[in-house]
Amino acid sequence: MPLSKMDTDQAKAARAAAKAKWDKMTPEEKAAYKKAASQKKREELTAMEAVAADQGPVFDAKKAKEEAAASKAQPLPTPKQRQQDVTTQSKGSTGQ
């Protein structure tokens, strides 16, 4: 049923009718319906979604470990640089 404006009673009646129809279906009909719905969903996937669905999440632990180590390998400032930074931060800005 396409999305439309319907009141709560109509929506409940439509749901009950759909549930009754589903309950009357045989297991083979249910399987065929699910297969058709799955096929339709796969056809509607965009290219990026299709690639992601085929591959699944790609995570390279070795590469992540190397990147984490590289990000931590930054040189620490010298005490002189720290003092200079503190003095420049403590000076008020005169732009206003």
C-alpha positions as CSV (number, residue, x, y, z in Angstrom):
1,M,0.0,0.0,0.0
2,P,1.5,3.4,-1.0
3,L,2.1,6.0,1.7
4,S,-1.0,8.1,2.0
5,K,-2.9,10.2,4.5
6,M,-5.1,7.9,6.5
7,D,-6.4,8.1,9.9
8,T,-5.5,5.7,12.7
9,D,-8.5,3.4,12.3
10,Q,-7.8,3.0,8.6
11,A,-4.1,2.3,9.3
12,K,-5.0,-0.3,11.9
13,A,-7.5,-2.0,9.5
14,A,-5.0,-2.0,6.7
15,R,-2.4,-3.6,9.0
16,A,-4.9,-6.2,10.2
17,A,-5.8,-7.1,6.6
18,A,-2.1,-7.4,5.6
19,K,-1.4,-9.6,8.7
20,A,-4.4,-11.8,7.9
21,K,-3.2,-12.2,4.3
22,W,0.3,-13.0,5.5
23,D,-1.0,-15.6,8.0
24,K,-3.0,-17.3,5.2
25,M,0.1,-17.7,3.0
26,T,1.9,-21.0,2.9
27,P,5.6,-21.2,3.9
28,E,6.6,-21.5,0.3
29,E,4.6,-18.3,-0.7
30,K,6.2,-16.5,2.3
31,A,9.7,-17.6,1.1
32,A,8.9,-16.4,-2.4
33,Y,7.6,-13.1,-1.2
34,K,10.7,-12.5,1.0
35,K,13.0,-13.5,-1.9
36,A,11.2,-11.1,-4.3
37,A,11.4,-8.3,-1.7
38,S,15.1,-8.9,-1.2
39,Q,15.7,-8.9,-4.9
40,K,13.8,-5.6,-5.3
41,K,15.8,-4.1,-2.5
42,R,19.1,-5.2,-4.1
43,E,18.1,-3.6,-7.4
44,E,17.4,-0.3,-5.7
45,L,20.8,-0.1,-4.0
46,T,23.1,2.6,-5.1
47,A,26.6,1.7,-6.4
48,M,28.3,2.6,-3.0
49,E,25.7,0.6,-1.0
50,A,26.2,-2.4,-3.3
51,V,29.9,-2.3,-2.8
52,A,29.5,-2.0,0.9
53,A,27.0,-4.8,1.0
54,D,29.3,-7.1,-1.0
55,Q,32.4,-6.4,1.0
56,G,31.0,-5.7,4.4
57,P,32.9,-3.4,6.7
58,V,36.6,-3.3,5.8
59,F,39.0,-2.7,8.7
60,D,42.7,-3.3,8.5
61,A,44.0,-3.7,12.1
62,K,47.6,-3.7,11.1
63,K,47.2,-0.4,9.1
64,A,45.2,1.2,12.0
65,K,47.9,0.2,14.5
66,E,50.6,1.9,12.3
67,E,48.5,5.0,11.9
68,A,47.9,5.3,15.6
69,A,51.7,4.9,16.3
70,A,52.5,7.5,13.7
71,S,50.0,10.0,15.2
72,K,51.6,9.6,18.6
73,A,55.1,10.0,17.2
74,Q,54.9,13.8,17.0
75,P,57.9,15.6,18.7
76,L,57.2,17.3,22.0
77,P,57.8,21.0,22.4
78,T,60.9,22.1,24.2
79,P,60.6,23.9,27.5
80,K,61.5,27.2,25.8
81,Q,58.8,26.7,23.2
82,R,56.3,25.9,25.9
83,Q,57.2,29.1,27.8
84,Q,56.9,31.1,24.6
85,D,53.4,29.6,23.9
86,V,52.3,30.4,27.5
87,T,53.4,34.0,27.2
88,T,51.7,34.5,23.8
89,Q,48.5,33.0,25.2
90,S,48.5,35.1,28.3
91,K,48.7,38.3,26.4
92,G,45.3,39.7,25.7
93,S,44.1,40.4,22.2
94,T,43.9,44.0,21.2
95,G,41.6,43.5,18.2
96,Q,38.4,44.6,20.0
